[in-house]
Amino acid sequence: MVEPVLDIRNLTVVFDTPAGTLHAVNDLSYTLMPGETLGIVGESGSGKSVHVLTMLGLLPCPPARIVSGEVLFRGRDLLALSERELCDIRGAEIGMVFQDPMSSLNPVLTIGRQLREVIQRHAGLDHAQASARAVELLGLVGIPDPAARLAQYPHQLSGGMRQRVMIAIGLACDPTLLIADEATTALDVTVQAQVIDLIRDLKNRLGTTIIWITHDMGVVAELADTIQVMYAGRIMERGPIAPVFHQPRSAYSWSLLRSLPSMARHRRLYQIPGSPPNMIHPPPGDPFAPRNPFATPRCHRDVPPLRQVADSVPGHQVAAWYDLPAAVAAHPEIADA
């Protein structure tokens, strides 16, 4: 039996603030298999970035506090490791690509220096070997004249080129898992498409397992095998791309998809009513219930567990007390709004 690369079990993370305890990640559990690309979507504050920063030990504690849970990476609980042990894993076995390459890259160090630092720290190569590997990596991510780029500084490269450098750094030691947190948000549409094609090509060639965090449902449709929709620190729906996009079972997923611009729809763009909850004082029951036009009384009372959708493909899961297709059919005025 193939073991998962990542197995997150009942992870709960809070932030202790002057206003009270903010519940950022709430009883989060999921697995990630070798070679799988998982796209994680949701509004700001849904716990997408917080849970991956938690498992890498990159959240300041305090104010962050891990209440419970395990994060098993290849069988080892990352939350139980020392800072030194985590440093050996970060960059070597788990690569990270952050949102803004201009703030992630050191502006006073050359591209070559920053690439060599990662390679020498984890691969144990000397300066010449690390430089050769750096040139190889820059060529791998499609940067022209890679040898000349080693002497350049981040400000001398375009936004798309800087993001490719960040991807090269993330892939420097052939990690088992690559995490990209809003890696294309700051790029224009053309460069974004180039980066997505690059990641897809690298995945096919290297077999890397990927977590892609984004607000963009279109990017997930292009790149991911599995989509995970998060809201208020919980998973609302998870499954293969096709059933979630074409037959969503969570009202939140359904609302997100209706909010996308479409040339085929001749009506006003849908807007999800209300605002995300205040997670210092989270609502009881389903956190999306106050904004859900199909919510039942039980939705406002009890938190729904994540369960397999009975009449869908294996792995399609939803956290809901209602039957969305039946609710939509019973309220066409909402569906047509």
KADAGI-V440394 format. One line per field, one symbol per residue. psi: psi as a letter, one per 30 degrees, with the letter a starting at -180 (. if undefined). burial: I if it has 24 or more other ideal C-beta (glycine too) atoms within 12 Angstrom, else O. Layout:
BEGIN
psi=???
burial=???
END
This chain:
BEGIN
psi=kkkkekjkjhkkklkjlffakkjekjhkkllklkfkjkkklllkgfgeeeeeeefghgkkjlfkkjellkjjjhfkjffflleeeeefekeefjlkjlejfefekjfgkleeeeeeeeeeeffglaeeeeeeeeeeeeeeggklheeffefllefflleeeeeeeeeeeegegilekkkjjhfgeglleeeeeeeeeeeeeeeeefgkkkkjklfjeeeeeeelekkjkkkhglkekkaleeeeefikfkfeeeeeeffkkkffkhlkkkkklallljgeikllbkffefgjfgkleeefekkklklkkegalkfjlkjkfljeeeeeefifeeef.
burial=OOOIIIIIOIIIIIIOOOOOOIIIIIIIIIIIOOOIIIIIIIIOIIIIIIIIIIIIIIIOOOOIIIIOIIIIIOOIIIIOOOOOOIOOIIIIIIIIIIIOIIOIIOOOOIIIIIIIIIIIOIOOOOOOOIIOIIIOIIOIIIIOOIOOIIOIOIOOIIIIIIIIIIIIIIIIIIIIIIIIIIIIIIIOOOIIOIIIOIIOOIIOOIOIIIIIIIIIIIIIIIIIIIIIIIIIIIIIIIIIIOIIIOIIIIIIIIIIIIOIOOOOOOOOOOOIOOOIIOIOOIIOIIIIIIIIIIIOOOIOOOIIOIOOIOOIOOIIIIIIIIOIIOIIOOOOOOOOO
END
